[in-house]
Amino acid sequence: MQIQNKPWSIQGKYVVITGATSGIGLAAAKELAKRGAHLGIIARNPDKAAKTAALLRQIAGSDSMVDIFLADMSSQQSIRQAAEALLSSWPQIDVLINNAGAMFMERKLTEDGMEMTWAVNHLAPFLLTTLLIDRLKQSGGRIITTASYGHKMAKEGIRFDDLTAERCYSLPHRLLLGASVRYAETKLANILFTSELAKRLQGTGATAHCFNPGLVSTNFNQGNGWAAQLTMAIMKLYSRPPEKGAETLVWLADSDEISGQSGHYYTDKQIDVPKPHAQDSETAKRLWEVSLEQIQS
Ligand SMILES: NC(=O)c1ccc[n+]([C@@H]2O[C@H](COP(=O)([O-])OP(=O)(O)OC[C@H]3O[C@@H](n4cnc5c(N)ncnc54)[C@H](OP(=O)(O)O)[C@@H]3O)[C@@H](O)[C@H]2O)c1
């Protein structure tokens, strides 16, 4: 564990970020590049990754400040390969930002037999964090996960008896309600994961944080057909720009104010209180154990 003698700042730190090719992640990566962070972006699409890296290098004013690691966050093998590449190419990791996320209108299973929303939004952060945790402990680093106020829609909490979401996707009006409840469950999982991770990191110097970006105008939910696109077009009228949605994320990565804090859920740079299901420490512990089983290869 590294002893932090001077105030925390992102300048010169190594930041691993998922979902930096669009929306909130891209806005955060641009700001972090501007502030002098060295970025390792994990992305699934090589062309988009190259374009994003070129933009970030331009902002950073240096080619050596941005690395690309390719991974599809729905595939555990792909995540393991990217983590291996990261660990072998970069000796220090200071911040991990688990930001990639999606919603799926139709129920799909991944190559690992997991339901797709669960795999990308919850298991991918869980697995990636597990694989990089020793490096993050060494640097007294920060793990930041993009959660959502939408967790409140998971009114039954995490349904451990429906992990592959068969029941969830058969809810009435399944095209919207099933997918939304499933998405909410994964965002609830992000908050529970953060609180349990913080407990497990106590005494190591590393910390865990999650946040609610608000309603943000991004590419989110654009690949889900006309009904989803129409809903998002209406929601855009009430949305924040990506830069505003990324503000709390950048603050969590860069600010010295949160040194000493861990396990919290933030909205607009303030500790916020999530819904009761997200505060249940027994559920958080159970989720951790179930997730561990789900990432056994
Ligand atoms: N927008 C909102 O109002 C809102 C509100 C609360 C929380 N959030 C959360 O914010 C996070 C970012 O979403 P966003 O709104 O910025 O949406 P976005 O513009 O669609 O960005 C999503 C990012 O995740 C990446 N991604 C998705 N699936 C992936 C996969 N299988 N493998 C690798 N990367 C993948 C995307 O990569 P590609 O570029 O290759 O597609 C993209 O970079 C998500 O966790 C979301 O749940 C969003």
The ligand as a MOL file (V3000), in Angstrom:
LIG
                    3D

  0  0  0     0  0            999 V3000
M  V30 BEGIN CTAB
M  V30 COUNTS 48 52 0 0 0
M  V30 BEGIN ATOM
M  V30 1 N -27.3470 8.0770 -20.1060 0
M  V30 2 C -27.9450 8.1070 -18.9190 0
M  V30 3 O -28.9300 8.8440 -18.6750 0
M  V30 4 C -27.4280 7.2540 -17.7970 0
M  V30 5 C -28.0320 7.3930 -16.5190 0
M  V30 6 C -27.5520 6.6160 -15.4840 0
M  V30 7 C -26.4970 5.7460 -15.6810 0
M  V30 8 N -25.9560 5.6150 -16.9250 0 CHG=1
M  V30 9 C -24.8320 4.6730 -17.0810 0
M  V30 10 O -23.7590 5.3590 -17.6760 0
M  V30 11 C -22.8690 4.4150 -18.3020 0
M  V30 12 C -22.4460 4.9310 -19.6560 0
M  V30 13 O -23.5870 5.0130 -20.4780 0
M  V30 14 P -23.8560 6.2130 -21.4890 0
M  V30 15 O -25.1380 6.8330 -21.1080 0
M  V30 16 O -22.6630 7.0520 -21.6440 0 CHG=-1
M  V30 17 O -24.1690 5.3670 -22.8180 0
M  V30 18 P -23.4140 5.2260 -24.2290 0
M  V30 19 O -23.2330 6.5500 -24.8460 0
M  V30 20 O -24.2100 4.1900 -24.9530 0
M  V30 21 O -21.9860 4.6150 -23.8290 0
M  V30 22 C -21.8630 3.2890 -23.4020 0
M  V30 23 C -20.4160 2.8860 -23.4660 0
M  V30 24 O -20.3070 1.5170 -23.0250 0
M  V30 25 C -19.6510 0.7580 -24.0360 0
M  V30 26 N -20.1420 -0.6240 -24.0690 0
M  V30 27 C -21.4220 -1.0510 -24.0610 0
M  V30 28 N -21.4570 -2.4000 -24.1570 0
M  V30 29 C -20.1700 -2.8290 -24.2100 0
M  V30 30 C -19.5490 -4.0980 -24.3370 0
M  V30 31 N -20.2590 -5.2290 -24.4320 0
M  V30 32 N -18.2050 -4.1590 -24.3620 0
M  V30 33 C -17.4450 -3.0350 -24.2960 0
M  V30 34 N -17.9850 -1.7950 -24.1800 0
M  V30 35 C -19.3190 -1.6990 -24.1630 0
M  V30 36 C -20.0120 1.4700 -25.3260 0
M  V30 37 O -19.1220 1.0630 -26.3500 0
M  V30 38 P -19.4790 1.3270 -27.9260 0
M  V30 39 O -19.0800 2.7460 -28.1910 0
M  V30 40 O -18.6340 0.3160 -28.6300 0
M  V30 41 O -20.9460 1.1010 -28.0740 0
M  V30 42 C -19.8680 2.9190 -24.8840 0
M  V30 43 O -18.5060 3.3050 -24.8560 0
M  V30 44 C -23.6260 3.0950 -18.3040 0
M  V30 45 O -23.1320 2.2680 -17.2680 0
M  V30 46 C -25.0630 3.4880 -17.9930 0
M  V30 47 O -25.7660 2.4480 -17.3210 0
M  V30 48 C -26.3850 6.3470 -17.9950 0
M  V30 END ATOM
M  V30 BEGIN BOND
M  V30 1 1 1 2
M  V30 2 2 2 3
M  V30 3 1 2 4
M  V30 4 1 4 5
M  V30 5 2 4 48
M  V30 6 2 5 6
M  V30 7 1 6 7
M  V30 8 2 7 8
M  V30 9 1 8 9
M  V30 10 1 8 48
M  V30 11 1 9 10
M  V30 12 1 9 46
M  V30 13 1 10 11
M  V30 14 1 11 12
M  V30 15 1 11 44
M  V30 16 1 12 13
M  V30 17 1 13 14
M  V30 18 2 14 15
M  V30 19 1 14 16
M  V30 20 1 14 17
M  V30 21 1 17 18
M  V30 22 2 18 19
M  V30 23 1 18 20
M  V30 24 1 18 21
M  V30 25 1 21 22
M  V30 26 1 22 23
M  V30 27 1 23 24
M  V30 28 1 23 42
M  V30 29 1 24 25
M  V30 30 1 25 26
M  V30 31 1 25 36
M  V30 32 1 26 27
M  V30 33 1 26 35
M  V30 34 2 27 28
M  V30 35 1 28 29
M  V30 36 1 29 30
M  V30 37 2 29 35
M  V30 38 1 30 31
M  V30 39 2 30 32
M  V30 40 1 32 33
M  V30 41 2 33 34
M  V30 42 1 34 35
M  V30 43 1 36 37
M  V30 44 1 36 42
M  V30 45 1 37 38
M  V30 46 2 38 39
M  V30 47 1 38 40
M  V30 48 1 38 41
M  V30 49 1 42 43
M  V30 50 1 44 45
M  V30 51 1 44 46
M  V30 52 1 46 47
M  V30 END BOND
M  V30 END CTAB
M  END
